[in-house]
Amino acid sequence: MFSPVKIVGYINDWEAIGLGPVAVLPEYQRQGIGSSLIYAGLEVCCQLDQYIVFVLGHHDYYPRFGFELASRKGFHYKSTEYDPNFFVLELKHGALLGKFGYVHFLPAFGID
């Protein structure tokens, strides 16, 4: 699932996209289902001119899709405690240029 996120910066606020952590039932894992869903979703993000995607998830899984630690790019979720599992993906070169701040998911997710 992809949904809007709000980034609160030091100068101004802006929006990007958040990817809900992907889960596949154990008996269906390692068949490429999760990867296919992520790649298809990222493609749709590009079609909608959404070039920045954040995810809070497993540190061994999301980097294979190009996600990088968000803290290295100047982004955090709640506190630095989440930095090892909080990632960002730039789908268009330069989309992150000059941007930084704290990322807030929709209240419906109950994680902010």
C-alpha positions as CSV (number, residue, x, y, z in Angstrom):
1,M,0.0,0.0,0.0
2,F,1.2,3.5,-0.9
3,S,-0.1,6.6,0.8
4,P,0.8,10.2,1.3
5,V,3.2,11.2,4.0
6,K,3.9,14.7,5.3
7,I,7.5,15.9,5.8
8,V,8.0,18.6,8.3
9,G,11.1,20.5,7.4
10,Y,12.9,23.3,9.1
11,I,11.9,25.8,6.5
12,N,8.7,24.4,5.0
13,D,6.5,21.3,4.9
14,W,5.9,19.1,1.8
15,E,4.5,15.7,0.8
16,A,5.8,12.5,-0.5
17,I,4.7,8.8,-0.6
18,G,4.9,6.2,2.1
19,L,5.1,2.5,1.4
20,G,3.4,0.3,4.0
21,P,5.6,-2.6,4.9
22,V,5.0,-5.5,2.6
23,A,4.0,-8.9,4.0
24,V,3.4,-12.2,2.3
25,L,2.0,-15.3,4.0
26,P,5.0,-17.6,4.8
27,E,3.7,-20.4,2.5
28,Y,3.8,-17.9,-0.4
29,Q,7.1,-16.2,0.4
30,R,10.2,-16.5,-1.9
31,Q,8.1,-16.6,-5.0
32,G,8.6,-13.0,-6.0
33,I,5.1,-11.8,-4.9
34,G,6.3,-9.1,-2.6
35,S,9.0,-7.9,-5.0
36,S,6.4,-7.8,-7.9
37,L,4.0,-5.7,-5.7
38,I,6.7,-3.3,-4.8
39,Y,8.1,-2.8,-8.3
40,A,4.6,-2.4,-9.7
41,G,3.8,0.2,-7.0
42,L,7.0,2.1,-7.6
43,E,6.2,2.3,-11.3
44,V,2.7,3.7,-10.6
45,C,4.4,6.3,-8.3
46,C,6.5,7.5,-11.2
47,Q,3.5,7.6,-13.5
48,L,1.8,9.9,-10.9
49,D,5.0,12.1,-10.7
50,Q,5.7,10.9,-7.2
51,Y,9.5,10.5,-7.0
52,I,10.2,10.1,-3.2
53,V,9.1,7.1,-1.3
54,F,9.6,6.3,2.4
55,V,9.2,3.0,4.2
56,L,9.7,1.8,7.8
57,G,10.7,-1.8,7.5
58,H,13.2,-4.6,7.7
59,H,16.8,-3.5,7.2
60,D,17.7,-6.5,5.0
61,Y,14.7,-6.3,2.7
62,Y,14.1,-2.8,1.4
63,P,17.7,-2.0,0.2
64,R,17.4,-4.6,-2.5
65,F,14.9,-2.2,-4.2
66,G,17.2,0.7,-4.0
67,F,16.0,2.1,-0.7
68,E,18.7,3.9,1.4
69,L,18.8,4.8,5.1
70,A,16.7,7.9,5.3
71,S,18.9,9.3,8.1
72,R,21.8,9.5,5.7
73,K,19.7,11.8,3.5
74,G,18.5,14.0,6.3
75,F,15.2,12.3,7.1
76,H,13.9,10.8,10.3
77,Y,10.7,9.1,11.6
78,K,9.8,10.2,15.2
79,S,13.3,9.9,16.6
80,T,16.8,8.5,15.7
81,E,15.7,5.2,17.4
82,Y,14.0,4.3,14.1
83,D,16.9,5.3,11.8
84,P,18.2,1.7,11.3
85,N,14.8,0.7,9.8
86,F,13.7,3.9,8.1
87,F,14.4,4.2,4.4
88,V,13.9,6.5,1.4
89,L,14.0,5.9,-2.3
90,E,14.5,8.6,-4.9
91,L,12.7,7.6,-8.0
92,K,14.0,10.5,-10.0
93,H,17.5,11.8,-9.8
94,G,17.6,15.0,-7.8
95,A,14.2,14.7,-6.2
96,L,15.7,14.8,-2.7
97,L,17.9,17.8,-3.4
98,G,17.6,20.4,-0.7
99,K,14.9,18.4,1.2
100,F,15.1,17.0,4.8
101,G,12.9,16.7,7.8
102,Y,10.7,14.4,9.9
103,V,8.3,12.2,8.1
104,H,4.7,11.7,9.3
105,F,2.4,8.9,8.2
106,L,-1.4,9.4,8.0
107,P,-3.1,9.2,11.4
108,A,-5.1,6.2,10.2
109,F,-1.9,4.1,10.4
110,G,-1.7,4.8,14.1
111,I,2.0,5.1,14.0
112,D,2.4,8.8,14.5
